[in-house]
Amino acid sequence: MGYLYVLMGKSAAGKDSIYRRLLEDSKLNLKKFVIYTTRPMRTKEVNGQEYNFVTEARLEALRNEGKVIEERCFNTIDGPWYYFTVNDGSMDLSKADYICINTLAGYNQVKSYIGEDKVRPIYIEISDVELIKRAIRREEKQKQPNVAEVCRRFLADNADFSEENLISSGVEKKHRFQNEDLDICRKEITAFIKEN
């Protein structure tokens, strides 16, 4: 039986960079399980890599087909953005281990859907000061930087990833990894995955 590893953390914690490196590690042999979003693609993002980028009309069609496992809506400065997981046939835990990026709420819903014994959390932590610096640097690279959205996201993440929420979701110390140094963080996560 394979596992679905759910990579989580606040915005700009380094999830995308860690995700790519874990997928590149041939010894782990992880398969990608890509969730969906209606938010616009950022500079350098590729459809089907970080997310499956779709319209709200496509989300509604997937809902009507009964394929949406979980979804979350974020009321951003630019309007509502949906992030959601779809039972699209791209994951077979009887054949492989998979990894995806999700939120804590998404992790809990996916865990309920496919079974707690098949899902492993990986939570990326970083100091608030470094987090804000990274978020601003990333936003500066966008065609139309939106610092207000960076601030909104930071405050929302602090609430969503509160210590109380992490504990109630079963995210223990062994599931938490500091990302002050990307290579060290990746190595620690790799060791955690190999133990499973």
C-alpha positions as semicolon CSV with decimal commas, in nm:
position;residue;x (nm);y (nm);z (nm)
1;M;0,000;0,000;0,000
2;G;0,126;0,345;-0,089
3;Y;0,085;0,673;0,097
4;L;-0,023;1,019;-0,005
5;Y;0,219;1,271;0,147
6;V;0,051;1,607;0,192
7;L;0,298;1,896;0,195
8;M;0,162;2,195;0,388
9;G;0,279;2,530;0,517
10;K;0,207;2,898;0,511
11;S;0,236;3,090;0,187
12;A;0,604;3,144;0,087
13;A;0,730;2,876;0,330
14;G;0,903;2,702;0,038
15;K;0,651;2,428;-0,040
16;D;0,691;2,447;-0,419
17;S;1,072;2,428;-0,405
18;I;1,067;2,134;-0,163
19;Y;0,794;1,962;-0,366
20;R;1,000;1,983;-0,687
21;R;1,313;1,849;-0,517
22;L;1,129;1,557;-0,358
23;L;0,978;1,462;-0,694
24;E;1,323;1,478;-0,856
25;D;1,466;1,229;-0,603
26;S;1,455;0,898;-0,793
27;K;1,517;0,700;-0,472
28;L;1,187;0,823;-0,327
29;N;0,999;0,741;-0,649
30;L;0,712;0,973;-0,555
31;K;0,435;1,042;-0,804
32;K;0,278;1,382;-0,840
33;F;-0,084;1,434;-0,733
34;V;-0,176;1,782;-0,851
35;I;-0,467;1,971;-0,699
36;Y;-0,673;2,233;-0,882
37;T;-0,720;2,607;-0,849
38;T;-0,912;2,889;-1,012
39;R;-0,651;3,150;-0,920
40;P;-0,442;3,303;-1,198
41;M;-0,108;3,144;-1,281
42;R;0,195;3,321;-1,139
43;T;0,501;3,401;-1,344
44;K;0,694;3,080;-1,426
45;E;0,412;2,847;-1,316
46;V;0,307;2,574;-1,559
47;N;-0,040;2,424;-1,580
48;G;-0,033;2,068;-1,444
49;Q;0,290;2,125;-1,252
50;E;0,213;2,328;-0,940
51;Y;-0,164;2,319;-0,994
52;N;-0,423;2,234;-1,254
53;F;-0,546;2,584;-1,339
54;V;-0,915;2,588;-1,432
55;T;-1,207;2,828;-1,454
56;E;-1,493;2,850;-1,205
57;A;-1,715;2,700;-1,476
58;R;-1,488;2,392;-1,488
59;L;-1,500;2,368;-1,107
60;E;-1,880;2,373;-1,123
61;A;-1,878;2,096;-1,386
62;L;-1,648;1,882;-1,167
63;R;-1,880;1,940;-0,870
64;N;-2,178;1,829;-1,079
65;E;-1,986;1,515;-1,183
66;G;-1,927;1,434;-0,812
67;K;-1,549;1,442;-0,853
68;V;-1,457;1,717;-0,605
69;I;-1,312;1,560;-0,288
70;E;-1,263;1,887;-0,103
71;E;-1,253;2,257;-0,180
72;R;-1,168;2,583;-0,016
73;C;-1,248;2,938;-0,120
74;F;-1,021;3,230;-0,034
75;N;-1,174;3,574;-0,066
76;T;-0,871;3,757;-0,195
77;I;-0,816;4,120;-0,287
78;D;-0,870;4,005;-0,649
79;G;-1,191;3,813;-0,577
80;P;-1,262;3,451;-0,481
81;W;-0,995;3,190;-0,555
82;Y;-1,083;2,823;-0,517
83;Y;-0,836;2,546;-0,438
84;F;-0,969;2,191;-0,458
85;T;-0,884;1,824;-0,484
86;V;-1,041;1,615;-0,758
87;N;-1,085;1,240;-0,786
88;D;-0,961;1,246;-1,145
89;G;-0,814;0,896;-1,159
90;S;-0,454;1,020;-1,143
91;M;-0,374;0,850;-0,809
92;D;-0,353;0,475;-0,741
93;L;-0,215;0,407;-0,391
94;S;-0,199;0,034;-0,462
95;K;0,085;0,105;-0,707
96;A;0,285;0,402;-0,574
97;D;0,342;0,674;-0,317
98;Y;0,217;1,020;-0,410
99;I;0,281;1,374;-0,293
100;C;0,071;1,688;-0,318
101;I;0,060;2,039;-0,178
102;N;-0,248;2,137;0,020
103;T;-0,372;2,338;0,317
104;L;-0,441;2,202;0,663
105;A;-0,816;2,208;0,597
106;G;-0,758;2,030;0,264
107;Y;-0,536;1,773;0,434
108;N;-0,810;1,694;0,687
109;Q;-1,074;1,652;0,417
110;V;-0,851;1,435;0,196
111;K;-0,761;1,225;0,500
112;S;-1,132;1,172;0,572
113;Y;-1,199;1,082;0,208
114;I;-0,921;0,828;0,143
115;G;-0,847;0,714;0,499
116;E;-0,616;0,839;0,774
117;D;-0,393;0,532;0,742
118;K;-0,309;0,626;0,380
119;V;-0,217;0,993;0,434
120;R;0,099;1,141;0,590
121;P;0,135;1,512;0,672
122;I;0,453;1,710;0,606
123;Y;0,438;2,059;0,756
124;I;0,696;2,322;0,654
125;E;0,775;2,584;0,918
126;I;0,968;2,909;0,890
127;S;0,999;3,224;1,103
128;D;0,739;3,493;1,037
129;V;1,007;3,750;0,948
130;E;1,167;3,525;0,685
131;L;0,823;3,425;0,559
132;I;0,723;3,786;0,492
133;K;1,057;3,862;0,324
134;R;1,014;3,566;0,091
135;A;0,653;3,653;0,014
136;I;0,744;4,011;-0,078
137;R;1,036;3,898;-0,295
138;R;0,806;3,655;-0,477
139;E;0,537;3,919;-0,522
140;E;0,786;4,169;-0,664
141;K;0,843;3,930;-0,957
142;Q;0,476;3,940;-1,060
143;K;0,354;4,162;-1,344
144;Q;0,128;4,347;-1,102
145;P;0,259;4,303;-0,746
146;N;-0,015;4,294;-0,483
147;V;0,128;4,355;-0,136
148;A;-0,220;4,381;0,015
149;E;-0,283;4,019;-0,085
150;V;0,050;3,914;0,071
151;C;-0,060;4,073;0,400
152;R;-0,408;3,920;0,384
153;R;-0,260;3,576;0,315
154;F;-0,009;3,605;0,600
155;L;-0,283;3,687;0,854
156;A;-0,514;3,414;0,722
157;D;-0,233;3,157;0,733
158;N;-0,155;3,243;1,096
159;A;-0,514;3,159;1,183
160;D;-0,541;2,852;0,957
161;F;-0,209;2,701;1,074
162;S;-0,249;2,786;1,442
163;E;-0,085;2,550;1,690
164;E;-0,430;2,444;1,807
165;N;-0,536;2,353;1,450
166;L;-0,212;2,164;1,383
167;I;-0,250;1,958;1,701
168;S;-0,618;1,881;1,641
169;S;-0,527;1,765;1,287
170;G;-0,266;1,520;1,420
171;V;0,034;1,710;1,283
172;E;0,294;1,604;1,539
173;K;0,655;1,716;1,588
174;K;0,779;1,432;1,366
175;H;0,572;1,582;1,080
176;R;0,722;1,933;1,112
177;F;1,029;2,056;0,929
178;Q;1,211;2,390;0,958
179;N;1,292;2,550;0,621
180;E;1,561;2,797;0,720
181;D;1,796;2,601;0,489
182;L;1,631;2,435;0,188
183;D;1,883;2,150;0,150
184;I;1,872;2,054;0,519
185;C;1,492;2,068;0,520
186;R;1,471;1,850;0,209
187;K;1,710;1,593;0,357
188;E;1,507;1,571;0,678
189;I;1,183;1,523;0,484
190;T;1,350;1,261;0,263
191;A;1,457;1,068;0,575
192;F;1,100;1,091;0,711
193;I;0,954;0,952;0,387
194;K;1,209;0,669;0,375
195;E;1,113;0,568;0,733
196;N;0,756;0,512;0,617
